[in-house]
């Protein structure tokens, strides 16, 4: 069946997941297909256990090695995916916006994302409600379109904000007008000061 998972597909998926930043979209019913693949390899090993046939023993040895490597690769794939999900949850909580693409996620991964996001939000409640001093004193007057004029005190690499726009790069000493949320984050990272 062409819908079945193969060892080669797992290796390819691992490489793709490792090199791509967003989550890789998995084939439909991925978990069930992986389970079938693992069960099939175990059957091959069991069937050739009590035989003296050299050919069967070679097949069994190959299946054992492939099964061991496949389990290791699967762990790495899911580790990579978990790291991406955790980073998406952190970014969503930090920016107070939903920046996550749920389409490539498995249902279990979506649940994981939501649990992590909720935990992070709850954890933020432990911090006292402190306003950033410069903003509280209103040194930085809001300009047209909710922008604040800031001076860059440390180089800022380009980044994409949740509005889809690319901001930066900004060099030390440069003065720029930025949205309030970006200013708050860059202030926390000691990259800008409000003018």
Residue frames as a rotation matrix with the C-alpha (Angstrom) as fourth column:
UNK 1
0.580 0.815 0.000 0.00
0.815 -0.580 0.000 0.00
0.000 0.000 -1.000 0.00
UNK 2
-0.173 -0.678 0.715 1.38
0.606 -0.645 -0.466 3.42
0.777 0.353 0.522 -0.89
UNK 3
0.519 0.455 0.723 -0.29
-0.259 -0.723 0.641 4.95
0.815 -0.520 -0.257 2.16
UNK 4
0.821 -0.229 -0.523 1.92
0.552 0.554 0.623 2.93
0.147 -0.800 0.581 4.52
UNK 5
0.773 -0.627 0.094 4.81
-0.619 -0.714 0.328 4.57
-0.139 -0.311 -0.940 6.37
UNK 6
0.732 -0.630 -0.258 8.29
0.413 0.712 -0.568 3.36
0.541 0.310 0.782 5.47
UNK 7
0.381 -0.711 -0.591 11.63
0.798 -0.070 0.599 3.74
-0.467 -0.700 0.541 7.21
UNK 8
-0.542 -0.607 0.582 12.82
0.832 -0.487 0.267 5.98
0.121 0.629 0.768 4.37
UNK 9
0.166 0.699 0.696 9.80
0.410 -0.691 0.595 8.26
0.897 0.187 -0.401 4.86
UNK 10
0.855 0.114 -0.506 10.58
0.519 -0.178 0.836 8.57
0.005 -0.977 -0.212 8.57
UNK 11
-0.119 -0.976 -0.184 14.19
0.874 -0.191 0.447 9.54
-0.471 -0.108 0.876 7.82
UNK 12
-0.491 0.008 0.871 12.99
0.666 -0.642 0.381 12.08
0.562 0.767 0.310 5.24
UNK 13
0.574 0.792 0.210 10.44
0.390 -0.490 0.780 13.51
0.720 -0.365 -0.590 7.70
UNK 14
0.569 -0.453 -0.686 13.12
0.745 -0.070 0.664 13.76
-0.348 -0.889 0.297 10.41
UNK 15
-0.518 -0.826 0.223 15.42
0.836 -0.435 0.334 15.74
-0.179 0.360 0.916 8.12
UNK 16
-0.259 0.528 0.809 12.57
0.497 -0.646 0.580 17.98
0.829 0.552 -0.095 6.99
UNK 17
0.762 0.592 -0.262 11.38
0.491 -0.265 0.830 18.61
0.422 -0.761 -0.493 10.57
UNK 18
0.266 -0.761 -0.592 14.92
0.845 -0.111 0.522 19.42
-0.463 -0.639 0.613 11.68
UNK 19
-0.690 -0.652 0.314 15.63
0.717 -0.558 0.418 21.93
-0.098 0.514 0.852 8.91
UNK 20
-0.268 0.665 0.698 12.25
0.399 -0.583 0.708 23.69
0.877 0.468 -0.109 8.63
UNK 21
-0.944 -0.096 0.316 11.18
-0.205 -0.582 -0.787 26.27
0.259 -0.808 0.530 11.16
UNK 22
-0.109 0.949 0.296 7.42
-0.993 -0.117 0.009 25.75
0.043 -0.293 0.955 11.06
UNK 23
-0.164 0.157 0.974 5.89
-0.359 0.910 -0.208 22.38
-0.919 -0.384 -0.093 11.83
UNK 24
-0.904 -0.117 -0.411 5.89
-0.425 0.341 0.838 19.97
0.042 0.933 -0.358 8.91
UNK 25
0.119 0.992 0.037 2.41
-0.984 0.123 -0.130 18.82
-0.134 -0.021 0.991 7.87
UNK 26
-0.735 -0.351 0.580 2.12
-0.377 0.923 0.081 15.10
-0.563 -0.159 -0.811 8.50
UNK 27
-0.795 0.466 -0.388 0.21
-0.190 0.415 0.889 12.64
0.575 0.781 -0.242 6.33
UNK 28
0.121 0.906 0.405 -3.39
-0.879 -0.091 0.468 11.94
0.461 -0.412 0.786 7.43
UNK 29
0.947 0.320 0.015 -3.63
-0.274 0.785 0.555 9.27
0.166 -0.530 0.831 10.17
UNK 30
0.174 -0.982 -0.076 0.12
-0.633 -0.052 -0.773 9.54
0.754 0.183 -0.630 10.77
UNK 31
-0.267 -0.285 0.921 0.04
-0.948 0.252 -0.197 7.98
-0.176 -0.925 -0.337 14.26
UNK 32
0.608 0.577 0.546 -2.01
-0.460 0.816 -0.350 4.97
-0.647 -0.038 0.762 13.12
UNK 33
0.882 -0.320 -0.347 0.29
-0.239 0.331 -0.913 4.44
0.407 0.888 0.216 10.15
UNK 34
-0.112 -0.952 0.284 3.38
-0.817 -0.074 -0.571 4.61
0.565 -0.296 -0.770 12.36
UNK 35
-0.006 0.187 0.982 1.82
-0.827 0.552 -0.110 2.08
-0.562 -0.813 0.151 14.77
UNK 36
0.919 0.383 0.088 1.09
-0.250 0.743 -0.621 -0.27
-0.303 0.548 0.779 11.85
UNK 37
0.523 -0.806 -0.278 4.67
-0.465 0.003 -0.885 0.10
0.714 0.592 -0.373 10.63
UNK 38
-0.318 -0.665 0.676 6.11
-0.929 0.074 -0.364 -0.72
0.192 -0.743 -0.641 14.08
UNK 39
0.328 0.528 0.784 3.76
-0.632 0.739 -0.233 -3.69
-0.702 -0.419 0.576 14.55
UNK 40
0.951 0.028 -0.307 4.76
-0.277 0.510 -0.814 -5.04
0.134 0.859 0.493 11.13
UNK 41
0.082 -0.995 -0.058 8.47
-0.662 -0.011 -0.750 -4.86
0.745 0.100 -0.659 12.02
UNK 42
-0.293 -0.134 0.947 7.81
-0.912 0.337 -0.234 -6.65
-0.288 -0.932 -0.221 15.34
UNK 43
0.729 0.620 0.289 5.90
-0.471 0.761 -0.445 -9.40
-0.496 0.188 0.848 13.49
UNK 44
0.682 -0.552 -0.479 8.83
-0.385 0.286 -0.877 -9.95
0.622 0.783 -0.017 11.12
UNK 45
-0.326 -0.843 0.428 11.18
-0.827 0.035 -0.561 -10.28
0.458 -0.537 -0.709 14.11
UNK 46
-0.042 0.410 0.911 8.84
-0.811 0.518 -0.271 -12.70
-0.583 -0.751 0.311 15.95
UNK 47
0.865 0.479 -0.150 8.21
-0.462 0.645 -0.608 -14.87
-0.194 0.595 0.780 12.88
UNK 48
0.553 -0.713 -0.431 11.89
-0.232 0.365 -0.902 -15.46
0.800 0.599 0.037 12.24
UNK 49
0.272 -0.420 0.866 12.84
-0.960 -0.184 0.212 -16.02
0.071 -0.889 -0.453 15.89
UNK 50
0.172 -0.102 0.980 12.57
-0.491 0.854 0.175 -19.81
-0.854 -0.511 0.097 15.97
UNK 51
0.991 0.130 -0.016 13.95
-0.075 0.461 -0.884 -20.66
-0.108 0.878 0.467 12.57
UNK 52
0.246 -0.947 0.206 17.29
0.372 0.288 0.883 -21.97
-0.895 -0.140 0.423 11.37
UNK 53
0.571 0.058 0.819 16.87
0.819 -0.097 -0.565 -20.37
0.047 0.994 -0.103 7.96
UNK 54
-0.417 -0.851 -0.320 19.84
0.821 -0.503 0.268 -18.03
-0.389 -0.151 0.909 7.33
UNK 55
-0.629 0.259 0.733 17.74
0.449 -0.648 0.615 -15.85
0.635 0.716 0.292 5.02
UNK 56
0.477 0.877 -0.052 15.07
0.485 -0.213 0.848 -15.40
0.733 -0.430 -0.527 7.74
UNK 57
0.356 -0.429 -0.830 17.71
0.882 -0.140 0.451 -14.54
-0.310 -0.892 0.329 10.32
UNK 58
-0.740 -0.622 0.255 19.13
0.672 -0.671 0.313 -11.86
-0.024 0.403 0.915 8.01
UNK 59
-0.215 0.767 0.605 15.64
0.316 -0.531 0.786 -10.40
0.924 0.360 -0.128 7.53
UNK 60
0.657 0.464 -0.594 15.11
0.667 0.008 0.745 -10.50
0.350 -0.886 -0.305 11.29
UNK 61
-0.131 -0.809 -0.573 18.43
0.910 -0.328 0.255 -8.76
-0.394 -0.488 0.779 12.01
UNK 62
-0.802 -0.112 0.587 17.64
0.445 -0.767 0.461 -6.06
0.399 0.631 0.665 9.45
UNK 63
0.172 0.960 0.221 14.13
0.352 -0.269 0.897 -5.60
0.920 -0.076 -0.384 10.91
UNK 64
0.476 -0.062 -0.877 15.55
0.879 -0.006 0.477 -5.32
-0.035 -0.998 0.052 14.46
UNK 65
-0.583 -0.784 -0.211 18.03
0.750 -0.620 0.231 -2.66
-0.312 -0.023 0.950 13.40
UNK 66
-0.656 0.407 0.636 15.40
0.301 -0.631 0.715 -0.77
0.693 0.660 0.291 11.40
UNK 67
0.426 0.860 -0.282 12.91
0.587 -0.026 0.809 -0.93
0.688 -0.510 -0.516 14.30
UNK 68
0.165 -0.459 -0.873 15.49
0.928 -0.227 0.294 0.39
-0.333 -0.859 0.389 16.78
UNK 69
-0.842 -0.532 0.088 16.47
0.521 -0.759 0.390 3.24
-0.141 0.374 0.917 14.45
UNK 70
-0.356 0.796 0.490 12.85
0.392 -0.349 0.851 4.04
0.848 0.495 -0.188 13.58
UNK 71
0.538 0.535 -0.652 11.93
0.799 -0.078 0.596 4.40
0.268 -0.841 -0.469 17.27
UNK 72
-0.236 -0.725 -0.647 14.93
0.793 -0.529 0.303 6.69
-0.562 -0.441 0.699 17.79
UNK 73
-0.886 -0.075 0.458 14.01
0.394 -0.642 0.658 8.78
0.245 0.763 0.598 14.73
UNK 74
0.063 0.990 0.127 10.36
0.577 -0.140 0.805 9.02
0.814 0.022 -0.580 15.84
UNK 75
0.367 -0.009 -0.930 11.46
0.896 -0.265 0.356 10.30
-0.250 -0.964 -0.089 19.24
UNK 76
-0.650 -0.709 -0.272 13.62
0.578 -0.694 0.428 12.94
-0.493 0.121 0.862 17.54
UNK 77
-0.609 0.519 0.599 10.78
0.450 -0.396 0.800 13.96
0.653 0.757 0.007 15.21
UNK 78
0.448 0.875 -0.186 8.42
0.641 -0.169 0.749 14.47
0.623 -0.455 -0.636 18.13
UNK 79
0.050 -0.523 -0.851 11.13
0.867 -0.400 0.297 16.21
-0.495 -0.753 0.433 20.17
UNK 80
-0.887 -0.389 0.250 11.65
0.461 -0.711 0.530 18.69
-0.028 0.585 0.810 17.30
UNK 81
-0.259 0.884 0.389 7.89
0.405 -0.267 0.875 19.20
0.877 0.384 -0.289 17.01
UNK 82
0.468 0.410 -0.783 7.51
0.872 -0.068 0.485 19.70
0.146 -0.909 -0.390 20.77
UNK 83
-0.430 -0.712 -0.555 10.24
0.740 -0.630 0.234 22.35
-0.517 -0.310 0.798 20.77
UNK 84
-0.864 0.154 0.479 8.47
0.285 -0.634 0.718 24.21
0.414 0.758 0.504 17.95
UNK 85
0.151 0.986 -0.076 5.13
0.557 -0.021 0.830 24.00
0.817 -0.168 -0.552 19.76
UNK 86
0.257 -0.141 -0.956 6.67
0.932 -0.226 0.284 25.27
-0.256 -0.964 0.074 23.02
UNK 87
-0.776 -0.612 -0.155 8.30
0.534 -0.767 0.356 28.18
-0.337 0.193 0.921 21.15
UNK 88
-0.564 0.656 0.502 5.00
0.299 -0.404 0.865 29.05
0.770 0.638 0.032 19.46
UNK 89
0.429 0.725 -0.539 3.23
0.771 0.017 0.637 29.01
0.471 -0.689 -0.552 22.84
UNK 90
-0.134 -0.582 -0.802 5.93
0.859 -0.472 0.199 31.26
-0.495 -0.662 0.563 24.36
UNK 91
-0.933 -0.236 0.272 5.68
0.354 -0.745 0.566 33.69
0.069 0.624 0.778 21.47
UNK 92
-0.173 0.955 0.239 1.87
0.452 -0.139 0.881 33.78
0.875 0.260 -0.408 21.68
UNK 93
0.493 0.330 -0.805 1.93
0.867 -0.113 0.485 34.50
0.069 -0.937 -0.342 25.42
UNK 94
-0.390 -0.765 -0.512 4.72
0.767 -0.578 0.279 37.04
-0.510 -0.284 0.812 25.12
UNK 95
-0.977 -0.002 0.215 3.07
0.148 -0.730 0.667 39.00
0.155 0.683 0.713 22.32
UNK 96
-0.553 0.833 -0.030 -0.45
-0.050 -0.069 -0.996 38.44
-0.832 -0.549 0.080 23.68
UNK 97
0.074 0.563 -0.823 -1.57
-0.967 -0.163 -0.198 37.37
-0.246 0.810 0.533 20.21
UNK 98
0.547 0.156 0.823 -2.33
-0.036 0.986 -0.163 34.04
-0.837 0.059 0.545 18.56
UNK 99
0.144 -0.602 -0.785 0.63
-0.937 -0.339 0.089 33.44
-0.320 0.723 -0.613 16.25
UNK 100
-0.532 -0.367 0.763 0.27
-0.300 0.925 0.235 29.70
-0.792 -0.104 -0.602 15.99
UNK 101
-0.249 0.416 -0.874 -0.60
-0.926 0.163 0.341 27.79
0.284 0.894 0.345 12.82
UNK 102
-0.059 0.317 0.947 -2.74
-0.699 0.663 -0.266 24.85
-0.712 -0.678 0.182 13.94
UNK 103
0.628 0.469 -0.621 -3.07
-0.778 0.362 -0.514 23.23
-0.016 0.805 0.592 10.51
UNK 104
0.031 -0.655 -0.755 0.11
-0.536 0.627 -0.566 21.09
0.844 0.422 -0.331 10.61
UNK 105
-0.600 -0.284 0.748 -0.52
-0.800 0.186 -0.571 19.99
0.023 -0.941 -0.339 14.22
UNK 106
-0.597 0.432 -0.676 -1.81
0.302 0.902 0.309 16.62
0.743 -0.019 -0.669 15.27
UNK 107
0.456 0.855 0.246 -4.77
0.010 -0.282 0.959 16.79
0.890 -0.435 -0.137 17.67
UNK 108
0.616 -0.294 -0.731 -2.52
0.780 0.357 0.514 15.73
0.110 -0.886 0.450 20.56
UNK 109
-0.501 -0.858 0.116 -0.07
0.849 -0.513 -0.130 18.52
0.171 0.033 0.985 19.66
UNK 110
-0.245 0.504 0.828 -2.84
0.057 -0.845 0.532 21.10
0.968 0.177 0.178 19.60
UNK 111
0.806 0.510 -0.301 -3.88
0.273 0.131 0.953 20.00
0.526 -0.850 -0.034 23.11
UNK 112
0.150 -0.856 -0.495 -0.23
0.987 0.105 0.119 20.27
-0.050 -0.506 0.861 24.19
UNK 113
-0.607 -0.355 0.711 0.01
0.511 -0.860 0.006 23.79
0.609 0.367 0.703 22.74
UNK 114
0.219 0.798 0.561 -3.14
-0.082 -0.558 0.826 24.91
0.972 -0.227 -0.057 24.54
UNK 115
0.794 0.030 -0.607 -2.02
0.560 0.352 0.750 23.40
0.236 -0.936 0.263 27.88
UNK 116
-0.223 -0.958 -0.179 1.41
0.975 -0.216 -0.057 25.04
0.016 -0.187 0.982 27.63
UNK 117
-0.485 0.102 0.869 -0.11
0.261 -0.931 0.255 28.40
0.835 0.350 0.425 26.64
UNK 118
0.594 0.790 0.151 -2.55
0.026 -0.207 0.978 28.25
0.804 -0.577 -0.144 29.56
UNK 119
0.570 -0.469 -0.675 0.22
0.822 0.329 0.465 27.33
0.004 -0.820 0.573 32.00
UNK 120
-0.519 -0.809 0.277 2.40
0.817 -0.564 -0.119 30.17
0.253 0.165 0.953 30.75
UNK 121
-0.160 0.546 0.823 -0.46
0.024 -0.831 0.556 32.65
0.987 0.109 0.120 31.05
UNK 122
0.837 0.454 -0.305 -1.20
0.268 0.145 0.953 31.46
0.476 -0.879 0.000 34.60
UNK 123
0.170 -0.878 -0.447 2.48
0.985 0.144 0.093 31.73
-0.017 -0.456 0.890 35.42
UNK 124
-0.506 -0.319 0.801 2.46
0.463 -0.884 -0.060 35.35
0.728 0.341 0.595 34.27
UNK 125
0.529 0.785 0.323 -0.16
0.061 -0.415 0.908 36.04
0.847 -0.460 -0.268 36.99
UNK 126
0.547 -0.392 -0.740 2.55
0.836 0.302 0.458 35.38
0.044 -0.869 0.493 39.60
UNK 127
-0.574 -0.783 0.240 4.44
0.778 -0.613 -0.141 38.47
0.257 0.105 0.961 38.49
UNK 128
-0.239 0.492 -0.837 3.33
0.527 -0.658 -0.538 41.74
-0.815 -0.570 -0.102 40.04
UNK 129
0.524 0.520 0.674 1.40
0.851 -0.284 -0.442 44.02
-0.038 0.805 -0.591 37.73
UNK 130
-0.038 -0.666 -0.745 4.26
0.366 -0.703 0.609 46.40
-0.930 -0.250 0.270 36.97
UNK 131
0.947 0.265 0.182 4.03
0.274 -0.368 -0.888 48.86
-0.169 0.891 -0.421 34.14
UNK 132
0.074 -0.948 0.311 7.20
0.973 0.001 -0.230 49.70
0.218 0.320 0.922 32.29
UNK 133
-0.095 -0.134 -0.986 8.48
0.709 -0.705 0.028 52.88
-0.699 -0.697 0.161 33.96
UNK 134
-0.918 -0.341 -0.203 9.01
0.117 -0.721 0.683 54.87
-0.380 0.603 0.702 30.78
UNK 135
-0.623 0.754 0.210 5.55
0.394 0.070 0.917 54.06
0.676 0.654 -0.340 29.48
UNK 136
0.109 0.666 -0.738 3.93
0.991 -0.014 0.134 54.80
0.079 -0.746 -0.662 32.86
UNK 137
-0.279 -0.305 -0.911 5.60
0.476 -0.868 0.144 58.21
-0.834 -0.393 0.387 32.99
UNK 138
0.691 0.629 0.356 4.37
0.565 -0.163 -0.809 58.68
-0.451 0.760 -0.468 29.44
UNK 139
-0.119 -0.826 -0.551 7.79
-0.106 -0.542 0.834 59.84
-0.987 0.157 -0.023 28.24
UNK 140
-0.944 -0.203 0.261 7.09
0.201 0.273 0.941 58.17
-0.263 0.940 -0.217 24.94
UNK 141
-0.266 0.886 -0.381 4.13
-0.584 -0.462 -0.667 59.94
-0.767 0.045 0.640 23.48
UNK 142
-0.089 0.335 0.938 1.98
0.579 0.784 -0.225 57.77
-0.810 0.523 -0.264 21.28
UNK 143
-0.786 -0.190 -0.588 2.33
-0.354 -0.641 0.681 58.93
-0.506 0.744 0.436 17.70
UNK 144
0.074 0.831 -0.552 -0.18
-0.983 -0.033 -0.181 58.46
-0.169 0.556 0.814 14.91
UNK 145
0.391 0.182 -0.902 -1.22
-0.549 0.833 -0.070 54.81
0.738 0.523 0.426 14.51
UNK 146
0.980 0.061 0.192 -0.19
-0.197 0.487 0.851 53.71
-0.041 -0.871 0.489 18.03
UNK 147
0.450 -0.892 -0.046 3.56
0.540 0.313 -0.781 54.16
0.711 0.327 0.623 17.29
UNK 148
0.918 -0.277 -0.284 6.22
0.131 -0.465 0.876 55.23
-0.375 -0.841 -0.390 19.79
UNK 149
0.654 -0.756 0.020 9.52
-0.350 -0.326 -0.878 56.93
0.671 0.567 -0.478 18.90
UNK 150
0.909 -0.409 0.082 12.49
0.134 0.472 0.871 55.02
-0.395 -0.781 0.484 20.31
UNK 151
0.364 -0.889 -0.280 16.28
-0.921 -0.297 -0.254 55.16
0.142 0.350 -0.926 20.17
UNK 152
0.861 -0.132 -0.490 18.03
0.055 0.984 -0.169 51.86
0.505 0.118 0.855 19.43
UNK 153
0.537 -0.688 0.488 20.71
-0.835 -0.350 0.424 51.16
-0.121 -0.635 -0.763 22.07
UNK 154
-0.380 -0.632 0.676 21.69
-0.325 0.775 0.542 47.69
-0.866 -0.014 -0.500 20.81
UNK 155
-0.753 0.042 -0.656 21.51
-0.654 0.064 0.754 46.31
0.073 0.997 -0.021 17.27
UNK 156
-0.022 0.833 0.553 18.21
-0.440 0.489 -0.754 44.57
-0.898 -0.260 0.355 16.43
UNK 157
-0.933 -0.272 0.237 18.08
0.054 0.544 0.838 41.84
-0.357 0.794 -0.492 13.79
UNK 158
-0.583 0.765 -0.272 15.12
-0.719 -0.331 0.611 41.82
0.378 0.552 0.743 11.37
UNK 159
-0.893 0.392 0.221 11.97
0.189 0.773 -0.605 40.05
-0.408 -0.499 -0.765 12.60
UNK 160
-0.620 0.778 0.100 8.42
0.054 -0.085 0.995 39.44
0.783 0.622 0.011 11.40
UNK 161
-0.867 0.397 0.303 5.68
-0.430 -0.286 -0.856 40.75
-0.253 -0.872 0.418 13.69
UNK 162
-0.572 0.696 0.433 2.17
0.483 0.713 -0.508 39.34
-0.662 -0.081 -0.745 13.98
UNK 163
0.337 0.669 -0.663 0.92
-0.252 -0.614 -0.748 42.02
-0.907 0.419 -0.038 11.55
UNK 164
0.728 -0.095 0.679 2.99
0.579 0.616 -0.534 40.24
-0.368 0.782 0.503 8.86
UNK 165
0.896 -0.418 0.151 5.42
-0.258 -0.765 -0.590 43.16
0.363 0.489 -0.793 8.48
UNK 166
0.330 -0.882 -0.337 9.19
0.852 0.431 -0.295 42.85
0.406 -0.190 0.894 8.69
UNK 167
0.985 -0.091 0.143 10.79
-0.148 -0.878 0.455 45.21
0.084 -0.470 -0.879 11.21
UNK 168
0.417 -0.905 0.083 14.49
-0.195 0.000 0.981 45.94
-0.888 -0.425 -0.176 11.24
UNK 169
0.081 -0.627 -0.775 17.33
0.950 0.283 -0.129 45.61
0.301 -0.726 0.619 11.05
UNK 170
0.918 0.146 0.368 17.92
0.022 -0.947 0.321 48.55
0.395 -0.287 -0.873 13.38
UNK 171
0.017 -0.990 -0.138 21.42
0.582 0.122 -0.804 49.80
0.813 -0.066 0.578 14.21
UNK 172
0.053 -0.122 -0.991 22.61
0.970 -0.228 0.080 51.22
-0.236 -0.966 0.106 17.52
UNK 173
-0.738 -0.319 -0.594 21.91
0.311 -0.943 0.121 54.95
-0.599 -0.095 0.795 17.70
UNK 174
-0.834 0.479 0.275 19.11
0.221 -0.168 0.961 54.86
0.507 0.862 0.034 15.12
UNK 175
-0.720 0.693 -0.008 15.73
-0.320 -0.343 -0.883 56.44
-0.615 -0.634 0.469 15.96
UNK 176
-0.875 0.459 -0.155 12.58
0.073 0.442 0.894 54.65
0.479 0.771 -0.420 14.77
UNK 177
-0.335 0.863 0.378 8.82
-0.941 -0.282 -0.189 54.68
-0.056 -0.419 0.906 15.31
UNK 178
-0.861 -0.012 -0.509 7.49
-0.088 0.988 0.126 51.29
0.501 0.153 -0.852 16.41
UNK 179
0.204 0.974 -0.102 4.18
-0.153 0.134 0.979 49.82
0.967 -0.185 0.177 17.64
UNK 180
0.287 -0.005 0.958 3.72
-0.904 -0.333 0.269 49.89
0.318 -0.943 -0.101 21.43
UNK 181
0.950 0.132 0.282 3.85
-0.233 0.902 0.363 46.06
-0.207 -0.411 0.888 21.88
UNK 182
0.620 -0.784 0.021 7.15
0.510 0.383 -0.770 45.81
0.596 0.488 0.638 19.98
UNK 183
0.086 -0.573 0.815 8.58
-0.429 -0.760 -0.488 48.68
0.899 -0.308 -0.311 22.04
UNK 184
0.632 0.217 0.744 7.64
-0.775 0.164 0.611 46.89
0.010 -0.962 0.272 25.28
UNK 185
0.955 -0.274 0.115 9.41
0.271 0.962 0.038 43.71
-0.121 -0.005 0.993 24.21
UNK 186
0.377 -0.859 0.346 12.50
0.464 -0.148 -0.873 45.52
0.802 0.489 0.343 22.89
UNK 187
0.275 -0.232 0.933 12.67
-0.707 -0.707 0.033 47.54
0.652 -0.668 -0.358 26.14
UNK 188
0.870 0.091 0.485 12.60
-0.427 0.633 0.646 44.33
-0.248 -0.769 0.589 28.19
UNK 189
0.759 -0.606 0.239 15.42
0.651 0.714 -0.259 42.98
-0.014 0.352 0.936 26.01
UNK 190
0.388 -0.593 -0.706 17.35
0.207 -0.690 0.693 46.27
-0.898 -0.415 -0.145 26.55
UNK 191
-0.225 -0.391 0.893 17.44
0.945 0.134 0.297 47.03
-0.235 0.911 0.339 22.84
UNK 192
-0.216 0.217 0.952 15.67
0.514 -0.804 0.300 50.42
0.830 0.554 0.062 22.83
UNK 193
-0.650 0.173 -0.740 14.84
0.621 -0.440 -0.649 53.41
-0.438 -0.881 0.179 25.00
UNK 194
0.367 0.863 0.347 11.86
0.930 -0.330 -0.164 55.67
-0.027 0.383 -0.923 24.57
UNK 195
-0.598 -0.567 0.566 12.67
0.647 -0.759 -0.077 59.15
0.474 0.320 0.821 23.22
